[in-house]
Amino acid sequence: MTTTPEPPGHPDATPPDPPGTPVPDDTVLPTARERRLHPLSWLFVLLSQIGQMLVPLVAVVLFGASGEDGARLIVLAVALAALLAAAFWRYLTFSYRIGDDSVFVRSGLFERSLRQIPFSRIHDVALHQNLLHRLFGVAEVRLESAGGSQPEARMQVLAMDEALALEAVVRRRSQRAVAPAGDAGIDAAAPHDDIPAPRTLLALPAGEVIRLGLVSNRGMVVVAGALALAMQALPDNLAGRVLTDTAREAFGYASHLGESWHARVLAGALLIVAAIAALRLLSVALALVQYHGFRLVEDGRRLGVERGLLTRMRNSVPRRRIQAWTLHEGVLHRLLRRRGVQVDTAVVGRGQEQRGLSELAPIATPAVCDDLVRHLLADRTWPPPHWRPLHPRAWLRLLPPGIATALILSAALAWWFGAWGLLGLLWLPWTVLAAVQHARRAGYAIDGGLVSVREGWWTRHWRFAEVGKVQALRLRQSPLDRITGMASVWLDTAGAGTMAPPLRIPYLPVAEARMLLARLNRDIARQPLRW
């Protein structure tokens, strides 16, 4: 990635770090001394517990004690008193200490726990600040390791200067602990001053964040979640009736805007456009709240991200923990000439929880995204100069989902509109076109120790990983694959999120797939797993 600064005012200019930004020093946290949480940590623990127990507490108030209102208040007071005692207990029994090569966390009194977390095993340091944290000048710190369902340590909460100092200590000592001998980047025996100063790789001005909101579907996700919650919370299908009545009134209003059928169709289309515009405005507002002040910073061998308007989030992770990469773009991305870069790291969450650093560039120009990949994969070639095609009849394997969609759509329309519903079969030509274009554009490349796959036409993504990060290989054939003489090679890496597309090379001729599998097996066997 080029280090030549962009001219002032350029939309992709990367501003330098703000002057006067404090750089914490290790001396803020002396070793061999146990430290407690912030004196107000009990308040934040209490609020967190109340948030987790909010639904049961509301149920106790509304339905728990069927007698007098006083009984309900007594039950609620006892529950709150128990939560308050637990919050104070955590403050009194929790402490941590910075050792020479580890962080030691002590907790409990009757059942005591002493956890030792080596700096070399800390993959992500996350700082979390909501509005209340910022009001009191504190932050929550989480130390993450690979694949754990919970953080290795959760400091709830520390003073902000102490949190920044802890982040700096972990960052610098972990770099020294894992730096290979003779590495040009970080010398394990180097003094503090020899570690390179942090450098901003990417910053998103407000205009880019607005573009991010325009190309994302965050507004639709929020509306869908609110509708699902309303359907569950409101009694007797009240939400369904309200939604139905609202839609009926909206289309009734549209039908009164004109007497002719084409005027009614135009009015209905305008209502749909207005709804889409409202959703996009909501997406822009959410993007501004979540990604305000986004900065990607390189600090030695670690990458850090800071973002957020109301709630500030800081995450950092060693570069070596990046397991796989994804470049993605949709139709709106291409209209705005933008793209996004995401990574899978060794820090993942369970269920719908996604922890750790995942977005290196939420939105940027294709040139900036490619420069960023080349910079962070310094000894790799990106993009690959040569892409190998899929099976000549791969488009046939891409047809079934579209055909099923067209048939289901036609059946539903025919149920409501009779013979006119057969117009839904007009989706079939689009399905064939999309499958042909997808197969024509898809391909894979294995070059310089990098396995890359590109897929998609309407929406596109590039998925790639270093061979040294691949943990397992699979050759897969569905019944349709066996009929058409195709097979797919699947590559497993650590930390793949549920939203990331699979790293696979699909729909190859069987002989080519087997040769590719054997070649990758040999390459993987020659080198240790780069975890």
C-alpha positions in Angstrom: 0.0 0.0 0.0 1.5 3.3 -1.0 2.5 5.7 1.7 2.2 8.8 -0.5 -0.3 11.2 1.1 -3.4 12.2 -0.9 -3.8 15.9 -1.6 -6.0 17.8 0.9 -9.7 17.5 0.2 -9.3 14.3 -1.7 -12.2 12.0 -0.8 -9.9 9.1 0.0 -7.3 11.2 1.9 -6.0 9.5 5.1 -5.6 12.2 7.7 -2.7 11.8 10.2 -3.2 11.0 13.8 -4.6 14.1 15.7 -1.8 16.2 17.3 -1.6 15.7 21.1 -3.0 12.2 21.1 -1.7 10.6 24.3 0.6 7.6 23.9 0.4 5.6 27.1 3.7 4.2 28.5 4.3 0.9 30.3 5.3 2.7 33.4 1.7 3.7 34.0 1.1 0.1 35.0 4.1 -1.1 37.1 4.7 -4.8 37.3 4.3 -6.9 40.5 1.5 -4.8 41.8 -2.1 -5.8 41.9 -4.6 -3.2 40.8 -8.3 -3.0 41.4 -11.1 -1.8 39.1 -12.3 1.8 39.1 -14.2 2.7 42.3 -17.4 3.1 40.3 -17.1 -0.2 38.6 -19.8 -1.7 40.8 -22.3 0.8 39.2 -21.5 -0.4 35.6 -21.6 -4.1 36.7 -25.0 -3.4 38.3 -26.3 -1.7 35.2 -25.0 -4.6 33.0 -26.7 -7.1 35.2 -30.0 -5.2 35.2 -29.8 -5.1 31.4 -29.4 -8.8 31.3 -32.2 -9.4 33.8 -34.5 -6.8 32.5 -37.1 -9.2 31.0 -37.3 -11.4 34.1 -37.5 -8.3 36.3 -40.4 -6.9 34.2 -42.1 -10.3 34.4 -41.8 -10.3 38.2 -43.3 -6.8 38.4 -46.2 -7.6 36.0 -46.9 -11.2 36.6 -44.7 -12.5 39.4 -46.7 -11.9 42.6 -50.4 -12.2 42.0 -51.4 -10.6 45.3 -50.9 -7.0 46.5 -48.8 -4.5 44.7 -46.6 -4.3 47.8 -45.6 -7.9 47.4 -44.4 -7.2 43.9 -42.3 -4.3 45.1 -40.8 -6.4 47.8 -39.8 -9.1 45.3 -38.3 -6.4 43.0 -36.4 -4.8 45.9 -35.0 -8.1 46.9 -33.8 -8.8 43.3 -32.2 -5.4 43.0 -30.5 -5.8 46.4 -29.1 -9.1 45.3 -27.8 -7.6 42.1 -26.3 -4.7 44.0 -24.5 -7.0 46.4 -23.1 -9.1 43.6 -21.8 -5.9 41.9 -20.0 -4.8 45.1 -18.7 -8.3 45.6 -17.1 -8.3 42.2 -15.4 -4.9 42.9 -14.0 -6.1 46.2 -12.7 -9.5 44.9 -11.5 -8.6 41.4 -7.9 -7.5 40.8 -5.2 -7.9 38.1 -1.5 -7.6 37.8 0.9 -7.1 34.9 3.7 -9.7 34.9 6.8 -9.9 32.8 5.1 -12.1 30.2 1.5 -12.4 31.3 -1.5 -10.7 32.7 -2.7 -12.2 36.0 -6.4 -11.9 36.9 -7.6 -12.8 40.4 -11.3 -13.1 41.3 -13.5 -14.7 43.9 -13.2 -15.1 47.7 -14.7 -18.5 48.7 -14.0 -20.0 45.3 -10.8 -18.3 44.2 -9.6 -18.1 40.7 -6.2 -17.0 39.4 -6.0 -16.8 35.6 -2.7 -16.3 33.8 -3.0 -15.0 30.3 0.3 -14.9 28.3 0.8 -11.8 26.2 1.5 -14.0 23.2 -2.0 -15.6 23.5 -3.9 -12.3 23.6 -5.2 -11.9 20.1 -7.5 -8.9 20.6 -7.7 -6.0 23.0 -11.1 -4.3 22.9 -12.0 -1.0 24.6 -15.7 -0.2 24.9 -17.1 3.2 25.9 -20.8 4.1 25.8 -22.2 7.5 26.8 -22.1 6.7 30.5 -18.5 5.5 30.3 -17.5 8.7 28.5 -19.3 10.8 31.1 -17.3 9.2 34.0 -14.0 8.9 32.0 -13.9 5.1 32.2 -13.8 2.2 29.7 -14.5 -1.5 29.6 -11.5 -3.6 28.5 -11.7 -7.1 27.1 -8.7 -9.4 26.4 -9.6 -12.0 23.8 -8.0 -15.2 22.8 -8.6 -17.5 19.8 -12.0 -19.2 19.6 -13.1 -18.7 23.2 -16.8 -18.3 23.8 -16.0 -15.6 26.4 -13.2 -13.1 26.8 -10.2 -14.3 28.7 -10.5 -11.2 31.0 -13.2 -8.5 31.2 -12.2 -5.4 33.2 -15.5 -3.7 34.0 -14.4 -0.9 34.3 -11.0 1.0 34.4 -10.1 4.7 34.3 -9.5 5.7 30.7 -5.8 6.4 31.1 -5.4 3.1 32.8 -7.3 1.3 30.0 -5.2 2.9 27.3 -2.0 2.0 29.3 -3.1 -1.6 29.6 -3.9 -1.7 25.9 -0.4 -0.3 25.1 1.4 -2.8 27.5 -0.4 -5.8 25.9 0.2 -4.5 22.4 3.9 -3.9 22.8 4.8 -6.9 25.0 2.8 -9.3 22.8 4.8 -8.0 19.7 8.1 -8.7 21.4 6.9 -12.1 22.6 6.0 -13.4 19.2 8.4 -11.5 16.9 10.6 -14.1 15.1 14.3 -13.8 15.4 15.8 -11.6 12.6 12.4 -10.2 11.6 12.7 -6.8 10.0 9.5 -5.5 11.6 9.9 -6.0 15.4 12.9 -7.2 17.3 12.0 -9.2 20.4 14.9 -7.6 22.2 14.3 -4.1 20.9 13.9 -1.3 23.5 10.6 0.5 23.8 11.7 3.4 21.6 12.6 1.1 18.7 9.0 0.0 18.1 7.6 1.9 15.1 5.1 4.7 15.9 1.4 4.0 15.0 0.4 4.9 11.5 -3.1 5.5 10.1 -3.8 3.3 7.1 -7.4 4.4 6.5 -9.8 7.1 7.9 -13.4 7.6 6.8 -14.6 11.1 6.6 -18.3 11.9 6.9 -18.9 11.6 3.2 -17.6 8.1 3.1 -19.7 7.1 6.1 -22.8 8.5 4.3 -22.0 6.4 1.3 -21.6 3.4 3.5 -25.2 4.0 4.8 -26.5 4.3 1.3 -25.0 0.9 0.2 -25.9 -1.0 3.3 -29.2 -2.5 4.5 -28.9 -1.6 8.2 -32.3 0.2 8.1 -34.0 -2.9 6.8 -32.4 -5.0 9.5 -33.6 -2.7 12.2 -37.1 -2.5 10.9 -37.3 -6.3 10.5 -36.0 -6.7 14.1 -38.5 -4.2 15.4 -41.4 -6.0 13.6 -40.3 -9.4 14.9 -40.1 -8.0 18.5 -43.5 -6.3 18.2 -45.0 -9.6 16.9 -43.7 -11.4 19.9 -44.4 -8.7 22.6 -47.8 -7.3 21.6 -50.8 -9.4 22.6 -53.3 -11.1 20.3 -51.5 -10.4 17.1 -52.0 -6.7 17.6 -48.8 -6.0 15.6 -50.0 -8.0 12.6 -53.4 -6.2 12.6 -51.7 -2.8 12.9 -49.3 -3.7 10.0 -52.2 -4.9 7.8 -54.4 -1.9 8.6 -51.4 0.5 7.8 -50.8 -1.2 4.5 -54.5 -1.1 3.6 -54.7 2.6 4.4 -51.5 3.4 2.4 -52.7 1.6 -0.7 -56.2 3.0 -0.3 -54.7 6.4 -0.2 -52.8 5.6 -3.4 -55.9 4.4 -5.1 -57.6 7.8 -4.4 -54.8 9.7 -6.1 -56.1 8.8 -9.6 -59.1 7.3 -11.3 -57.2 5.3 -14.0 -55.3 2.1 -13.3 -52.0 3.6 -14.5 -52.4 6.5 -12.1 -53.0 4.1 -9.2 -49.9 2.0 -10.2 -47.8 5.2 -10.3 -49.1 6.3 -6.9 -48.3 2.8 -5.5 -44.8 3.0 -7.0 -44.2 6.4 -5.4 -45.2 5.0 -2.0 -42.7 2.1 -2.5 -40.0 4.6 -3.5 -40.8 6.7 -0.4 -40.5 3.7 1.8 -37.1 2.7 0.3 -35.8 6.2 0.7 -36.9 6.2 4.3 -35.0 3.0 4.9 -31.9 4.4 3.3 -32.1 7.5 5.4 -32.3 5.2 8.5 -29.3 3.2 7.2 -27.3 6.4 6.8 -28.2 7.5 10.4 -27.1 4.1 11.8 -23.9 4.2 9.8 -23.1 7.7 11.1 -23.7 6.5 14.7 -21.6 3.3 14.3 -18.8 4.4 12.0 -18.2 8.0 12.9 -14.5 8.7 13.3 -13.5 5.3 11.8 -9.7 4.9 11.8 -7.6 1.8 10.9 -4.2 2.1 12.6 -1.1 0.0 12.1 1.0 -0.2 15.3 4.0 -2.4 14.8 2.6 -5.9 14.0 -0.9 -5.1 15.3 -3.9 -3.5 13.6 -6.4 -1.4 15.5 -9.8 0.1 14.7 -11.6 2.9 16.5 -15.1 4.0 15.6 -18.5 5.1 17.0 -20.3 8.4 17.7 -22.2 7.6 20.9 -20.5 4.4 21.8 -16.8 4.3 21.0 -15.2 1.0 20.2 -11.5 0.2 20.0 -10.2 -3.1 18.8 -6.7 -4.3 18.1 -5.4 -7.6 16.8 -2.0 -9.0 15.6 -1.8 -9.1 11.8 -0.7 -12.7 12.0 -4.2 -13.6 13.5 -5.9 -12.7 10.2 -7.0 -16.0 8.8 -8.9 -15.1 5.6 -10.0 -12.0 3.6 -13.2 -11.0 1.9 -13.6 -8.1 -0.6 -17.3 -7.5 -1.4 -19.3 -5.1 -3.5 -23.0 -4.9 -4.5 -24.8 -3.0 -7.2 -24.8 0.3 -5.2 -21.1 -0.2 -4.4 -20.3 -0.3 -8.1 -22.5 2.8 -8.9 -20.5 4.7 -6.2 -17.2 3.0 -7.2 -16.7 1.6 -3.8 -15.9 -1.7 -2.1 -15.4 -3.2 1.4 -12.7 -5.3 3.0 -13.5 -7.8 5.8 -11.2 -10.3 7.6 -11.7 -13.4 9.6 -9.5 -13.5 12.7 -8.8 -16.2 15.3 -11.2 -14.4 17.7 -14.8 -15.4 17.1 -18.1 -15.4 19.0 -20.8 -18.0 19.3 -24.3 -17.7 18.0 -25.0 -14.2 16.6 -22.2 -12.6 18.7 -19.3 -11.4 16.6 -16.3 -10.3 18.6 -12.9 -9.0 17.5 -11.8 -7.0 14.5 -13.6 -7.9 11.3 -13.8 -4.8 9.1 -10.6 -3.2 7.9 -12.3 -1.0 5.3 -16.1 -0.8 5.6 -16.1 1.2 2.4 -13.3 2.6 0.1 -12.4 2.8 -3.5 -11.3 -0.4 -5.2 -7.8 1.0 -5.6 -7.5 1.8 -1.8 -8.8 -1.7 -1.0 -6.3 -3.4 -3.2 -3.5 -1.2 -1.8 -4.5 -2.1 1.7 -4.4 -5.8 0.9 -1.0 -5.5 -0.8 0.4 -3.6 2.1 -0.8 -6.1 4.8 0.2 -9.1 2.6 3.6 -7.6 1.7 5.0 -10.8 0.2 1.9 -11.8 -1.8 0.6 -10.7 -5.2 -2.9 -9.0 -5.3 -4.9 -9.2 -7.4 -3.8 -12.5 -9.0 -2.6 -12.0 -12.6 -4.4 -15.1 -13.8 -7.7 -16.6 -12.9 -8.7 -20.1 -13.9 -12.3 -20.7 -15.0 -14.8 -23.1 -13.6 -16.4 -26.1 -15.4 -17.8 -25.0 -18.8 -21.3 -26.1 -17.6 -21.0 -24.5 -14.1 -24.0 -22.2 -15.0 -26.3 -25.3 -14.9 -25.4 -25.8 -11.3 -26.3 -22.2 -10.5 -29.8 -22.5 -12.0 -31.8 -24.6 -9.4 -32.2 -21.9 -6.7 -33.4 -19.3 -9.3 -35.8 -21.8 -10.9 -37.2 -22.7 -7.5 -37.7 -19.0 -6.7 -39.5 -18.5 -10.1 -41.9 -21.4 -9.5 -42.7 -20.5 -6.0 -43.3 -16.8 -7.0 -45.6 -17.9 -9.9 -47.6 -20.3 -7.7 -48.1 -17.5 -5.1 -49.1 -15.0 -7.7 -51.5 -17.4 -9.4 -53.1 -18.1 -6.1 -54.0 -14.5 -5.7 -54.4 -13.2 -9.3 -55.3 -16.3 -11.3 -53.8 -16.7 -14.7 -52.1 -13.4 -14.4 -49.8 -14.9 -11.8 -48.1 -16.9 -14.5 -46.3 -13.7 -15.3 -44.0 -14.7 -12.5 -42.4 -17.2 -14.9 -40.8 -14.1 -16.5 -38.2 -14.4 -13.7 -36.8 -17.5 -15.5 -34.9 -15.6 -18.3 -33.3 -13.4 -15.6 -32.3 -16.5 -13.7 -30.6 -18.0 -16.7 -28.8 -14.7 -17.5 -27.6 -14.3 -13.9 -26.3 -17.9 -13.8 -24.5 -17.6 -17.1 -22.9 -14.3 -16.1 -21.9 -15.6 -12.6 -20.3 -18.7 -14.1 -18.5 -16.7 -16.7 -17.0 -14.3 -14.2 -16.2 -16.8 -11.4 -12.8 -18.3 -11.1 -9.9 -19.2 -8.8 -6.2 -18.6 -8.5 -3.3 -20.2 -6.6 -0.3 -17.9 -6.8 2.5 -17.1 -4.4 1.1 -19.0 -1.5 -2.3 -17.3 -1.8 -5.6 -19.2 -2.6 -8.1 -16.8 -4.1 -11.7 -17.3 -5.3 -14.0 -14.8 -7.0 -17.8 -15.3 -7.3 -20.9 -13.4 -8.1 -22.2 -11.1 -10.8 -25.0 -8.9 -9.5 -23.3 -8.8 -6.1 -19.6 -9.9 -6.1 -17.0 -11.0 -3.6 -13.4 -12.1 -3.6 -12.4 -14.6 -0.9 -8.8 -15.5 -0.3 -6.4 -16.9 2.3 -2.7 -17.8 2.7 -2.0 -21.5 2.2 -0.3 -21.5 5.6 -3.6 -20.5 7.3 -5.6 -23.4 5.8 -6.5 -26.0 8.5 -8.3 -28.6 6.5 -9.4 -29.5 2.9 -12.6 -31.2 1.7 -13.7 -32.5 -1.7 -17.5 -32.3 -1.9 -20.0 -33.6 -4.5 -23.7 -33.3 -4.3 -26.0 -35.6 -6.3 -26.3 -32.9 -9.0 -22.5 -32.6 -9.0 -22.1 -36.3 -9.6 -24.6 -36.2 -12.4 -22.9 -33.3 -14.1 -19.3 -34.5 -13.5 -18.3 -31.7 -11.1 -16.8 -31.3 -7.6 -16.0 -28.5 -5.2 -12.9 -28.0 -3.0 -13.7 -26.5 0.4 -10.9 -24.9 2.5 -11.4 -24.4 6.3 -9.7 -21.6 8.2 -10.0 -20.5 11.8 -12.4 -17.7 12.8 -14.7 -17.8 9.8 -17.8 -15.8 10.7 -21.3 -16.9 10.1 -21.9 -13.9 7.7 -18.7 -14.6 5.6 -19.1 -16.6 2.4 -17.4 -20.0 2.5 -13.8 -20.3 1.1 -14.5 -22.8 -1.6 -13.5 -23.5 -5.2 -16.9 -24.6 -6.7 -18.0 -26.6 -9.8 -14.7 -27.9 -11.2 -14.3 -30.9 -13.4 -13.8 -33.9 -11.1 -10.3 -34.6 -12.3 -9.2 -31.0 -11.9 -10.7 -30.9 -8.4 -8.8 -34.0 -7.3 -5.5 -32.7 -8.7 -6.1 -29.4 -7.0 -6.8 -31.1 -3.7 -3.6 -33.2 -3.9 -1.6 -30.1 -4.7 -3.0 -28.1 -1.8 -2.4 -31.0 0.5 1.2 -31.2 -0.4 1.7 -27.4 0.0 0.0 -27.5 3.4 2.1 -30.4 4.6 5.3 -28.6 3.8 4.7 -25.7 6.2 3.4 -25.4 9.8 0.0 -23.9 10.5 0.3 -20.1 10.8 -2.2 -19.6 13.6 
